[in-house]
Amino acid sequence: MKIDTLIFSGGGTKCLSFYGSLKYLFEHNIINDKLENINKIICVSGGLLYILPLLLVNVGLLSNVSVAY
């Protein structure tokens, strides 16, 4: 399966469950840890507030941001 777009919906604190989904995708090499095969990341509401910063820190695009979770 080739994934080239990530879509994160809203939903308040439920959006934190998206991080577990991403972790699974990384651990099983479905997407690589630098998101090289991802063309688009679409975030709405809580997906933007919770997941996008964590995702960008994970791949090193926001290196000067500290995240505690």
VEXDREN-2710 file (C-alpha; in Angstrom, 1 decimal):
% VEXDREN-2710
k/r/px/py/pz
1/MET/0.0/0.0/0.0
2/LYS/1.4/3.4/-0.9
3/ILE/0.3/6.3/1.2
4/ASP/1.0/9.8/-0.2
5/THR/-1.5/11.9/1.8
6/LEU/-2.2/12.2/5.5
7/ILE/-5.5/13.6/6.7
8/PHE/-6.3/14.5/10.3
9/SER/-9.8/15.5/11.3
10/GLY/-10.9/17.5/14.2
11/GLY/-12.3/16.1/17.5
12/GLY/-10.6/17.7/20.4
13/THR/-8.4/15.6/22.6
14/LYS/-9.4/12.5/20.6
15/CYS/-6.9/13.7/18.0
16/LEU/-4.1/12.5/20.2
17/SER/-5.1/9.0/19.1
18/PHE/-3.8/10.0/15.7
19/TYR/-0.3/10.0/17.1
20/GLY/-0.6/6.3/17.9
21/SER/-1.7/5.6/14.4
22/LEU/1.3/7.5/13.0
23/LYS/3.6/5.5/15.4
24/TYR/2.2/2.3/14.0
25/LEU/2.7/3.5/10.4
26/PHE/6.4/4.4/11.2
27/GLU/7.1/1.2/13.1
28/HIS/5.8/-1.0/10.3
29/ASN/7.6/1.0/7.6
30/ILE/4.3/1.9/5.9
31/ILE/5.6/5.5/5.8
32/ASN/9.2/6.4/6.5
33/ASP/10.2/8.6/9.4
34/LYS/11.2/11.6/7.3
35/LEU/7.8/11.6/5.4
36/GLU/9.7/11.4/2.1
37/ASN/6.8/9.7/0.3
38/ILE/4.1/12.1/1.7
39/ASN/3.0/14.8/-0.7
40/LYS/0.2/16.4/1.4
41/ILE/-0.7/16.7/5.1
42/ILE/-4.2/18.0/5.6
43/CYS/-5.3/18.9/9.1
44/VAL/-8.5/20.3/10.5
45/SER/-9.1/21.8/13.9
46/GLY/-7.7/19.5/16.6
47/GLY/-5.6/17.6/14.0
48/LEU/-3.8/20.9/13.3
49/LEU/-3.4/21.8/17.0
50/TYR/-2.3/18.5/18.3
51/ILE/-0.8/16.3/15.6
52/LEU/0.9/18.6/13.0
53/PRO/3.4/20.1/15.6
54/LEU/4.2/16.6/16.9
55/LEU/4.6/15.2/13.4
56/LEU/6.9/18.1/12.4
57/VAL/9.1/17.8/15.5
58/ASN/9.3/14.0/14.9
59/VAL/10.7/14.5/11.4
60/GLY/13.0/17.3/12.4
61/LEU/11.3/20.2/10.7
62/LEU/10.7/22.0/14.0
63/SER/13.9/21.3/15.8
64/ASN/13.8/24.3/18.2
65/VAL/10.4/23.3/19.6
66/SER/10.2/21.1/22.7
67/VAL/7.2/18.8/23.2
68/ALA/6.2/17.0/26.3
69/TYR/3.7/14.2/26.2
END
